[in-house]
Amino acid sequence: MLGAVALCGAGVWFFRPAETVPPAPAAPAAQVAADDAGDARATTSFDGPLVHRRAAVAIHPVTGADPRHVARELRSAATGAGVGALTESTFAVFSAELLGYLVPELTVVLPEGTTVVEAEAFMRDHRPADVGFYVVEPVLVHDLTFAVVPAAGVAPAAVRDAEDREGVLSDSLNHYETTVQAAGLTVRYFGAILSDGQVLAVREAMARAAHVTPERVGVEAGEPGPGVDLGTGTPDPGAAPHRHG
């Protein structure tokens, strides 16, 4: 097991030799979306199935409203309407144009395959009363799962604790989910496009915590599908933002 990288797909661990996990893809980097500050450009070669087009909603609640309550209402409405599960993200997924107009308190991303028109219809029909303003925009998101098998004698839970203490994952990813399993642990990230430098920082931090080399930290797509090829440049993810007050 220690000579292999553990990767997680559909909730199942599987293994492949560590040497098949490259330290960085050879594909050319492309200019992509804003970083997590929403005001800089990131470059990435982690594209293809790791990058997806989605419809996202930037939400500004009315004064005094709780964004968490708005999120719960929207999730319930999406389930009832057959839209599917909504995913919360940071505002960094949005374009500079939108962020120059509105910095949302809540960002929700609709499921794969949902169009901007369908997102518009969902918000029109199910807009919570405490939503004062919203904008729908097509975005590019990274959906990544990092996975590592610790060195002999290092418990997966101890790896998680070491990562939390160091804080590199929090700084690089902002929002992520760590899952501890018997064989190792995974870190799932969904949000704004990460630069190659950010991905490397995460792999190095996980490697330090697990007492292995960064090459032993796998990077896989969070969900199936062909994704978006950024090797020839940044695609226009769709139409201009649709604003609603």
MIDOSE-1310 file (N, C-alpha, C; in nm, 2 decimals, decimal comma, always signed):
residues 245
mlga	+0,08/-0,12/+0,00/+0,00/+0,00/+0,00/+0,09/+0,13/+0,00; +0,20/+0,12/+0,07/+0,28/+0,24/+0,08/+0,35/+0,28/-0,05; +0,36/+0,18/-0,14/+0,41/+0,21/-0,27/+0,31/+0,25/-0,37; +0,19/+0,29/-0,33/+0,09/+0,33/-0,42/+0,02/+0,45/-0,37
valc	-0,05/+0,52/-0,46/-0,13/+0,64/-0,42/-0,27/+0,60/-0,41; -0,35/+0,63/-0,31/-0,49/+0,60/-0,29/-0,57/+0,71/-0,35; -0,66/+0,68/-0,44/-0,75/+0,78/-0,50/-0,89/+0,74/-0,47; -0,98/+0,84/-0,46/-1,12/+0,81/-0,42/-1,21/+0,84/-0,54
gagv	-1,29/+0,75/-0,58/-1,38/+0,77/-0,69/-1,51/+0,71/-0,65; -1,62/+0,79/-0,65/-1,76/+0,74/-0,62/-1,76/+0,68/-0,48; -1,68/+0,74/-0,39/-1,68/+0,69/-0,25/-1,59/+0,56/-0,23; -1,52/+0,51/-0,33/-1,45/+0,39/-0,32/-1,30/+0,42/-0,34
wffr	-1,22/+0,37/-0,25/-1,07/+0,38/-0,26/-1,02/+0,29/-0,37; -0,93/+0,33/-0,45/-0,85/+0,24/-0,54/-0,71/+0,29/-0,54; -0,62/+0,20/-0,59/-0,48/+0,23/-0,58/-0,42/+0,22/-0,72; -0,31/+0,30/-0,74/-0,23/+0,28/-0,86/-0,08/+0,32/-0,82
paet	+0,02/+0,27/-0,89/+0,15/+0,29/-0,85/+0,18/+0,44/-0,84; +0,26/+0,48/-0,74/+0,29/+0,62/-0,72/+0,35/+0,69/-0,84; +0,44/+0,61/-0,91/+0,51/+0,68/-1,02/+0,42/+0,72/-1,14; +0,29/+0,67/-1,14/+0,20/+0,71/-1,24/+0,13/+0,84/-1,21
vppa	+0,15/+0,90/-1,09/+0,10/+1,02/-1,05/+0,20/+1,13/-1,08; +0,19/+1,21/-1,18/+0,29/+1,31/-1,21/+0,29/+1,43/-1,11; +0,41/+1,49/-1,09/+0,41/+1,61/-1,00/+0,33/+1,72/-1,05; +0,31/+1,73/-1,19/+0,23/+1,83/-1,25/+0,20/+1,79/-1,39
paap	+0,08/+1,81/-1,44/+0,05/+1,77/-1,58/+0,14/+1,85/-1,68; +0,16/+1,79/-1,80/+0,24/+1,85/-1,90/+0,17/+1,94/-1,99; +0,04/+1,94/-1,98/-0,04/+2,03/-2,07/-0,01/+2,18/-2,04; -0,02/+2,26/-2,15/+0,01/+2,40/-2,13/-0,09/+2,47/-2,04
aaqv	-0,04/+2,56/-1,96/-0,13/+2,64/-1,87/-0,21/+2,74/-1,95; -0,32/+2,77/-1,90/-0,41/+2,87/-1,96/-0,45/+2,97/-1,86; -0,47/+3,09/-1,90/-0,53/+3,19/-1,82/-0,67/+3,16/-1,79; -0,71/+3,16/-1,66/-0,85/+3,12/-1,63/-0,91/+3,22/-1,53
aadd	-0,99/+3,16/-1,44/-1,08/+3,25/-1,36/-1,00/+3,32/-1,25; -1,07/+3,41/-1,18/-1,01/+3,49/-1,07/-0,97/+3,39/-0,96; -0,87/+3,43/-0,88/-0,83/+3,35/-0,77/-0,93/+3,38/-0,65; -0,90/+3,33/-0,53/-0,99/+3,33/-0,42/-1,01/+3,47/-0,37
agda	-0,93/+3,57/-0,41/-0,95/+3,70/-0,37/-1,04/+3,78/-0,47; -1,07/+3,71/-0,58/-1,16/+3,76/-0,68/-1,10/+3,87/-0,76; -0,97/+3,90/-0,75/-0,91/+4,01/-0,82/-0,78/+3,98/-0,89; -0,75/+3,86/-0,91/-0,63/+3,82/-0,98/-0,65/+3,71/-1,07
ratt	-0,56/+3,68/-1,17/-0,57/+3,58/-1,26/-0,49/+3,46/-1,22; -0,55/+3,34/-1,23/-0,48/+3,22/-1,20/-0,45/+3,14/-1,33; -0,34/+3,07/-1,32/-0,30/+2,98/-1,44/-0,31/+2,84/-1,39; -0,36/+2,75/-1,48/-0,37/+2,61/-1,44/-0,34/+2,52/-1,55
sfdg	-0,28/+2,41/-1,53/-0,27/+2,30/-1,63/-0,36/+2,18/-1,58; -0,42/+2,19/-1,46/-0,51/+2,09/-1,41/-0,65/+2,12/-1,47; -0,67/+2,08/-1,60/-0,80/+2,11/-1,66/-0,87/+1,98/-1,70; -0,94/+1,98/-1,82/-1,01/+1,86/-1,86/-1,11/+1,82/-1,76
plvh	-1,12/+1,70/-1,71/-1,22/+1,66/-1,62/-1,22/+1,72/-1,49; -1,11/+1,80/-1,46/-1,10/+1,87/-1,33/-1,17/+2,00/-1,33; -1,21/+2,05/-1,45/-1,27/+2,18/-1,47/-1,41/+2,16/-1,53; -1,51/+2,23/-1,48/-1,65/+2,22/-1,53/-1,71/+2,36/-1,54
rraa	-1,80/+2,36/-1,64/-1,89/+2,48/-1,66/-2,01/+2,46/-1,58; -2,05/+2,56/-1,50/-2,17/+2,56/-1,42/-2,24/+2,69/-1,43; -2,37/+2,69/-1,39/-2,45/+2,81/-1,37/-2,44/+2,84/-1,22; -2,41/+2,96/-1,19/-2,39/+3,00/-1,05/-2,48/+3,13/-1,02
vaih	-2,52/+3,14/-0,89/-2,61/+3,25/-0,85/-2,54/+3,33/-0,74; -2,51/+3,46/-0,77/-2,46/+3,55/-0,67/-2,58/+3,61/-0,59; -2,58/+3,60/-0,46/-2,70/+3,64/-0,39/-2,66/+3,75/-0,28; -2,74/+3,85/-0,28/-2,73/+3,96/-0,18/-2,86/+3,96/-0,10
pvtg	-2,86/+3,90/+0,03/-2,98/+3,90/+0,11/-3,02/+4,04/+0,15; -3,15/+4,05/+0,19/-3,20/+4,18/+0,24/-3,13/+4,21/+0,37; -3,13/+4,33/+0,42/-3,06/+4,37/+0,54/-3,11/+4,29/+0,66; -3,02/+4,23/+0,73/-3,06/+4,16/+0,85/-3,09/+4,01/+0,83
adpr	-3,10/+3,97/+0,70/-3,13/+3,83/+0,67/-3,00/+3,74/+0,69; -3,02/+3,62/+0,73/-2,91/+3,52/+0,75/-2,89/+3,45/+0,62; -2,77/+3,46/+0,56/-2,74/+3,39/+0,44/-2,75/+3,24/+0,45; -2,73/+3,18/+0,57/-2,74/+3,04/+0,59/-2,89/+3,00/+0,58
hvar	-2,98/+3,08/+0,63/-3,12/+3,05/+0,61/-3,16/+3,06/+0,46; -3,11/+3,16/+0,39/-3,13/+3,16/+0,25/-3,08/+3,04/+0,18; -2,96/+2,99/+0,21/-2,91/+2,87/+0,15/-2,99/+2,75/+0,18; -3,04/+2,74/+0,30/-3,13/+2,62/+0,34/-3,26/+2,63/+0,25
elrs	-3,32/+2,75/+0,24/-3,44/+2,76/+0,16/-3,42/+2,72/+0,01; -3,30/+2,77/-0,04/-3,27/+2,74/-0,18/-3,25/+2,59/-0,20; -3,18/+2,52/-0,11/-3,15/+2,38/-0,12/-3,28/+2,30/-0,12; -3,37/+2,34/-0,03/-3,50/+2,27/-0,02/-3,58/+2,29/-0,14
aatg	-3,58/+2,41/-0,19/-3,65/+2,44/-0,32/-3,60/+2,37/-0,44; -3,46/+2,36/-0,44/-3,40/+2,29/-0,55/-3,43/+2,14/-0,55; -3,43/+2,08/-0,43/-3,47/+1,94/-0,42/-3,62/+1,92/-0,46; -3,70/+2,00/-0,41/-3,85/+1,99/-0,44/-3,88/+2,01/-0,59
agvg	-3,80/+2,10/-0,66/-3,82/+2,13/-0,80/-3,75/+2,03/-0,89; -3,68/+1,94/-0,84/-3,61/+1,84/-0,92/-3,48/+1,90/-0,99; -3,44/+2,01/-0,94/-3,31/+2,07/-0,99/-3,19/+1,99/-0,95; -3,19/+1,94/-0,83/-3,08/+1,87/-0,78/-3,01/+1,94/-0,67
alte	-2,89/+1,89/-0,63/-2,82/+1,95/-0,51/-2,75/+2,08/-0,55; -2,76/+2,18/-0,47/-2,69/+2,30/-0,49/-2,56/+2,29/-0,41; -2,45/+2,35/-0,46/-2,32/+2,35/-0,40/-2,28/+2,50/-0,36; -2,25/+2,52/-0,24/-2,20/+2,66/-0,20/-2,06/+2,67/-0,24
stfa	-2,02/+2,79/-0,28/-1,88/+2,82/-0,31/-1,85/+2,96/-0,27; -1,73/+3,01/-0,29/-1,69/+3,15/-0,26/-1,72/+3,24/-0,38; -1,73/+3,37/-0,36/-1,76/+3,46/-0,47/-1,65/+3,46/-0,58; -1,53/+3,40/-0,55/-1,42/+3,40/-0,65/-1,45/+3,33/-0,78
vfsa	-1,56/+3,25/-0,78/-1,59/+3,18/-0,91/-1,64/+3,28/-1,01; -1,69/+3,40/-0,97/-1,75/+3,49/-1,07/-1,65/+3,58/-1,14; -1,69/+3,64/-1,25/-1,61/+3,72/-1,33/-1,58/+3,86/-1,26; -1,47/+3,92/-1,31/-1,44/+4,05/-1,26/-1,55/+4,15/-1,28
ellg	-1,61/+4,14/-1,40/-1,73/+4,23/-1,43/-1,84/+4,22/-1,33; -1,87/+4,09/-1,29/-1,98/+4,08/-1,19/-1,93/+4,13/-1,06; -1,81/+4,10/-1,02/-1,76/+4,14/-0,88/-1,74/+4,29/-0,87; -1,73/+4,36/-0,99/-1,73/+4,50/-0,99/-1,86/+4,56/-0,96
ylvp	-1,97/+4,48/-0,98/-2,10/+4,52/-0,97/-2,16/+4,48/-0,83; -2,12/+4,35/-0,79/-2,18/+4,30/-0,67/-2,08/+4,19/-0,61; -2,05/+4,21/-0,48/-1,98/+4,10/-0,41/-2,08/+4,03/-0,33; -2,12/+3,91/-0,36/-2,23/+3,84/-0,30/-2,20/+3,79/-0,16
eltv	-2,30/+3,79/-0,07/-2,28/+3,73/+0,06/-2,30/+3,58/+0,05; -2,36/+3,53/-0,05/-2,39/+3,39/-0,07/-2,37/+3,35/-0,22; -2,30/+3,24/-0,24/-2,29/+3,19/-0,38/-2,33/+3,05/-0,38; -2,42/+3,02/-0,47/-2,46/+2,88/-0,49/-2,44/+2,84/-0,64
vlpe	-2,39/+2,72/-0,66/-2,37/+2,66/-0,79/-2,46/+2,55/-0,82; -2,53/+2,56/-0,94/-2,63/+2,45/-0,97/-2,56/+2,33/-1,03; -2,63/+2,22/-1,03/-2,57/+2,09/-1,08/-2,52/+2,10/-1,22; -2,43/+2,01/-1,26/-2,38/+1,99/-1,39/-2,50/+1,98/-1,49
gttv	-2,49/+2,05/-1,60/-2,59/+2,04/-1,71/-2,70/+2,14/-1,69; -2,71/+2,21/-1,58/-2,81/+2,31/-1,56/-2,77/+2,44/-1,64; -2,85/+2,49/-1,73/-2,82/+2,61/-1,81/-2,85/+2,73/-1,73; -2,79/+2,84/-1,78/-2,82/+2,97/-1,72/-2,97/+3,00/-1,73
veae	-3,03/+2,97/-1,84/-3,18/+2,99/-1,85/-3,25/+2,91/-1,75; -3,21/+2,79/-1,72/-3,28/+2,71/-1,62/-3,25/+2,76/-1,48; -3,13/+2,81/-1,46/-3,10/+2,87/-1,33/-3,19/+3,00/-1,31; -3,20/+3,08/-1,41/-3,29/+3,19/-1,41/-3,43/+3,15/-1,37
afmr	-3,48/+3,05/-1,43/-3,62/+3,01/-1,41/-3,63/+2,96/-1,27; -3,54/+2,89/-1,22/-3,54/+2,84/-1,08/-3,55/+2,95/-0,98; -3,46/+3,05/-1,00/-3,46/+3,17/-0,91/-3,59/+3,25/-0,92; -3,64/+3,26/-1,04/-3,76/+3,34/-1,06/-3,88/+3,27/-0,99
dhrp	-3,88/+3,14/-0,99/-4,00/+3,07/-0,93/-3,98/+3,04/-0,79; -3,86/+3,04/-0,74/-3,83/+2,99/-0,60/-3,75/+3,09/-0,52; -3,75/+3,21/-0,56/-3,67/+3,31/-0,49/-3,72/+3,33/-0,35; -3,63/+3,31/-0,24/-3,68/+3,33/-0,11/-3,71/+3,48/-0,08
advg	-3,80/+3,50/+0,01/-3,84/+3,64/+0,04/-3,73/+3,73/+0,09; -3,62/+3,67/+0,15/-3,52/+3,75/+0,21/-3,40/+3,76/+0,12; -3,42/+3,73/-0,01/-3,32/+3,76/-0,12/-3,35/+3,90/-0,17; -3,26/+4,00/-0,15/-3,29/+4,13/-0,20/-3,24/+4,15/-0,35
fyvv	-3,14/+4,07/-0,39/-3,08/+4,09/-0,52/-3,00/+3,97/-0,56; -3,01/+3,93/-0,68/-2,92/+3,82/-0,72/-2,88/+3,84/-0,87; -2,77/+3,77/-0,90/-2,72/+3,77/-1,04/-2,68/+3,62/-1,08; -2,73/+3,58/-1,20/-2,69/+3,45/-1,25/-2,58/+3,46/-1,35
epvl	-2,48/+3,38/-1,34/-2,37/+3,39/-1,44/-2,32/+3,25/-1,46; -2,28/+3,22/-1,59/-2,20/+3,09/-1,61/-2,06/+3,10/-1,56; -2,01/+3,00/-1,50/-1,87/+3,01/-1,44/-1,80/+2,88/-1,48; -1,66/+2,89/-1,46/-1,58/+2,77/-1,46/-1,54/+2,74/-1,32
vhdl	-1,54/+2,61/-1,28/-1,51/+2,57/-1,14/-1,41/+2,46/-1,15; -1,33/+2,45/-1,04/-1,24/+2,34/-1,02/-1,31/+2,24/-0,93; -1,32/+2,11/-0,96/-1,37/+2,01/-0,87/-1,26/+1,90/-0,86; -1,19/+1,91/-0,75/-1,07/+1,83/-0,73/-1,08/+1,74/-0,60
tfav	-1,03/+1,62/-0,61/-1,01/+1,54/-0,49/-0,86/+1,51/-0,48; -0,80/+1,56/-0,37/-0,66/+1,52/-0,33/-0,67/+1,40/-0,24; -0,58/+1,30/-0,26/-0,58/+1,18/-0,18/-0,44/+1,14/-0,15; -0,42/+1,09/-0,02/-0,29/+1,05/+0,02/-0,30/+0,93/+0,11
vpaa	-0,20/+0,83/+0,10/-0,18/+0,73/+0,20/-0,06/+0,76/+0,28; -0,08/+0,78/+0,41/+0,03/+0,82/+0,50/+0,14/+0,71/+0,50; +0,26/+0,75/+0,55/+0,37/+0,66/+0,57/+0,33/+0,57/+0,68; +0,41/+0,45/+0,69/+0,38/+0,35/+0,79/+0,39/+0,42/+0,93
gvap	+0,29/+0,39/+1,01/+0,28/+0,43/+1,15/+0,22/+0,57/+1,17; +0,18/+0,63/+1,06/+0,11/+0,77/+1,07/-0,04/+0,75/+1,04; -0,12/+0,78/+1,14/-0,26/+0,76/+1,13/-0,33/+0,87/+1,04; -0,42/+0,83/+0,96/-0,49/+0,93/+0,88/-0,55/+1,05/+0,96
aavr	-0,60/+1,02/+1,08/-0,66/+1,13/+1,16/-0,55/+1,22/+1,20; -0,43/+1,17/+1,22/-0,31/+1,26/+1,26/-0,27/+1,35/+1,15; -0,28/+1,29/+1,02/-0,26/+1,37/+0,90/-0,35/+1,49/+0,90; -0,48/+1,46/+0,92/-0,58/+1,57/+0,91/-0,55/+1,68/+1,02
daed	-0,52/+1,63/+1,14/-0,49/+1,73/+1,25/-0,37/+1,81/+1,21; -0,26/+1,75/+1,16/-0,14/+1,83/+1,12/-0,17/+1,93/+1,01; -0,26/+1,89/+0,91/-0,30/+1,99/+0,81/-0,37/+2,10/+0,87; -0,46/+2,08/+0,96/-0,54/+2,18/+1,02/-0,45/+2,28/+1,10
regv	-0,35/+2,23/+1,17/-0,26/+2,31/+1,25/-0,17/+2,40/+1,16; -0,13/+2,34/+1,05/-0,04/+2,42/+0,96/-0,11/+2,53/+0,89; -0,24/+2,50/+0,85/-0,32/+2,60/+0,79/-0,30/+2,63/+0,64; -0,21/+2,55/+0,57/-0,19/+2,58/+0,43/-0,31/+2,55/+0,35
lsds	-0,38/+2,44/+0,38/-0,50/+2,40/+0,30/-0,60/+2,51/+0,31; -0,62/+2,56/+0,43/-0,72/+2,67/+0,45/-0,68/+2,79/+0,37; -0,55/+2,83/+0,37/-0,51/+2,94/+0,30/-0,53/+2,92/+0,15; -0,49/+2,80/+0,10/-0,49/+2,78/-0,05/-0,63/+2,75/-0,10
lnhy	-0,72/+2,68/-0,02/-0,85/+2,63/-0,07/-0,96/+2,71/-0,02; -0,95/+2,77/+0,10/-1,05/+2,85/+0,17/-1,17/+2,76/+0,22; -1,23/+2,69/+0,12/-1,34/+2,60/+0,16/-1,31/+2,46/+0,10; -1,31/+2,36/+0,19/-1,28/+2,22/+0,14/-1,34/+2,12/+0,25
ettv	-1,34/+1,99/+0,21/-1,39/+1,89/+0,29/-1,29/+1,78/+0,31; -1,25/+1,74/+0,43/-1,16/+1,64/+0,45/-1,23/+1,51/+0,50; -1,20/+1,40/+0,44/-1,26/+1,27/+0,48/-1,15/+1,18/+0,52; -1,16/+1,13/+0,64/-1,06/+1,03/+0,70/-1,11/+0,89/+0,67
qaag	-1,03/+0,81/+0,61/-1,07/+0,67/+0,59/-0,96/+0,58/+0,64; -0,99/+0,45/+0,64/-0,89/+0,36/+0,71/-0,76/+0,36/+0,63; -0,76/+0,37/+0,50/-0,63/+0,37/+0,42/-0,56/+0,50/+0,42; -0,63/+0,61/+0,44/-0,57/+0,74/+0,42/-0,67/+0,85/+0,43
ltvr	-0,65/+0,96/+0,36/-0,76/+1,06/+0,36/-0,77/+1,13/+0,23; -0,88/+1,19/+0,21/-0,91/+1,27/+0,09/-0,94/+1,41/+0,13; -0,91/+1,51/+0,04/-0,95/+1,65/+0,05/-1,03/+1,68/-0,07; -1,15/+1,72/-0,06/-1,24/+1,75/-0,18/-1,25/+1,91/-0,18
yfga	-1,22/+1,96/-0,30/-1,23/+2,11/-0,32/-1,32/+2,13/-0,44; -1,41/+2,23/-0,42/-1,50/+2,27/-0,53/-1,51/+2,42/-0,52; -1,47/+2,49/-0,63/-1,47/+2,64/-0,62/-1,40/+2,70/-0,74; -1,35/+2,82/-0,71/-1,28/+2,89/-0,81/-1,15/+2,82/-0,86
ilsd	-1,11/+2,84/-0,99/-1,00/+2,78/-1,04/-0,87/+2,80/-0,96; -0,80/+2,69/-0,93/-0,68/+2,70/-0,85/-0,56/+2,71/-0,95; -0,46/+2,79/-0,91/-0,34/+2,79/-0,99/-0,26/+2,67/-0,97; -0,16/+2,64/-1,06/-0,08/+2,53/-1,04/+0,00/+2,54/-0,91
gqvl	+0,04/+2,67/-0,87/+0,11/+2,69/-0,75/+0,02/+2,66/-0,63; -0,11/+2,69/-0,63/-0,19/+2,65/-0,52/-0,21/+2,50/-0,51; -0,22/+2,43/-0,62/-0,23/+2,29/-0,62/-0,11/+2,22/-0,56; +0,01/+2,28/-0,60/+0,13/+2,23/-0,55/+0,15/+2,25/-0,40
avre	+0,10/+2,37/-0,36/+0,11/+2,40/-0,21/+0,03/+2,30/-0,13; -0,09/+2,26/-0,18/-0,18/+2,17/-0,11/-0,11/+2,03/-0,11; -0,05/+1,99/-0,23/+0,01/+1,86/-0,23/+0,13/+1,85/-0,13; +0,21/+1,96/-0,13/+0,32/+1,96/-0,04/+0,28/+1,96/+0,11
amar	+0,17/+2,03/+0,14/+0,12/+2,04/+0,28/+0,07/+1,90/+0,32; +0,00/+1,83/+0,23/-0,06/+1,70/+0,26/+0,06/+1,60/+0,28; +0,16/+1,62/+0,19/+0,28/+1,53/+0,20/+0,35/+1,54/+0,33; +0,37/+1,67/+0,37/+0,44/+1,69/+0,50/+0,36/+1,62/+0,61
aahv	+0,23/+1,64/+0,61/+0,15/+1,59/+0,72/+0,15/+1,44/+0,72; +0,16/+1,38/+0,60/+0,16/+1,23/+0,59/+0,29/+1,17/+0,59; +0,40/+1,25/+0,59/+0,54/+1,20/+0,59/+0,57/+1,12/+0,47; +0,53/+1,18/+0,35/+0,56/+1,12/+0,22/+0,60/+1,23/+0,13
tper	+0,63/+1,20/+0,01/+0,67/+1,30/-0,09/+0,54/+1,36/-0,16; +0,55/+1,48/-0,22/+0,43/+1,54/-0,28/+0,38/+1,45/-0,40; +0,47/+1,38/-0,46/+0,43/+1,29/-0,58/+0,33/+1,18/-0,53; +0,33/+1,15/-0,40/+0,24/+1,05/-0,35/+0,10/+1,10/-0,32
vgve	+0,08/+1,23/-0,34/-0,05/+1,29/-0,32/-0,12/+1,30/-0,45; -0,22/+1,22/-0,47/-0,29/+1,22/-0,60/-0,39/+1,33/-0,62; -0,41/+1,37/-0,74/-0,51/+1,47/-0,77/-0,60/+1,42/-0,88; -0,73/+1,40/-0,85/-0,83/+1,34/-0,94/-0,95/+1,43/-0,95
agep	-1,03/+1,41/-1,05/-1,16/+1,48/-1,07/-1,25/+1,44/-0,96; -1,33/+1,54/-0,91/-1,43/+1,52/-0,81/-1,55/+1,45/-0,86; -1,58/+1,46/-0,99/-1,69/+1,39/-1,05/-1,66/+1,35/-1,19; -1,73/+1,26/-1,25/-1,70/+1,21/-1,39/-1,74/+1,32/-1,49
gpgv	-1,69/+1,30/-1,62/-1,73/+1,39/-1,73/-1,60/+1,44/-1,79; -1,62/+1,48/-1,92/-1,50/+1,53/-1,99/-1,44/+1,66/-1,95; -1,53/+1,74/-1,89/-1,48/+1,87/-1,83/-1,45/+1,97/-1,95; -1,36/+2,06/-1,91/-1,32/+2,17/-2,01/-1,17/+2,17/-2,03
dlgt	-1,13/+2,17/-2,16/-0,99/+2,18/-2,19/-0,95/+2,32/-2,20; -0,86/+2,36/-2,12/-0,81/+2,50/-2,12/-0,67/+2,51/-2,19; -0,63/+2,41/-2,26/-0,50/+2,41/-2,32/-0,48/+2,51/-2,43; -0,59/+2,55/-2,49/-0,58/+2,65/-2,60/-0,62/+2,79/-2,56
gtpd	-0,64/+2,81/-2,43/-0,68/+2,94/-2,38/-0,81/+2,93/-2,30; -0,85/+3,05/-2,25/-0,97/+3,05/-2,16/-1,09/+3,06/-2,25; -1,19/+2,96/-2,24/-1,31/+2,97/-2,31/-1,41/+3,07/-2,24; -1,49/+3,13/-2,33/-1,60/+3,21/-2,27/-1,70/+3,12/-2,21
pgaa	-1,73/+3,12/-2,08/-1,82/+3,02/-2,03/-1,96/+3,05/-2,06; -1,99/+3,16/-2,12/-2,13/+3,18/-2,16/-2,17/+3,33/-2,18; -2,29/+3,35/-2,16/-2,35/+3,49/-2,18/-2,31/+3,58/-2,06; -2,34/+3,71/-2,08/-2,31/+3,80/-1,98/-2,40/+3,78/-1,85
phrh	-2,36/+3,83/-1,74/-2,44/+3,81/-1,62/-2,59/+3,87/-1,64; -2,68/+3,80/-1,57/-2,82/+3,84/-1,57/-2,85/+3,89/-1,43; -2,88/+4,02/-1,43/-2,90/+4,09/-1,30/-3,05/+4,10/-1,26; -3,08/+4,09/-1,13/-3,22/+4,10/-1,09/-3,22/+4,17/-0,95
g	-3,30/+4,27/-0,94/-3,31/+4,34/-0,82/-3,45/+4,33/-0,76
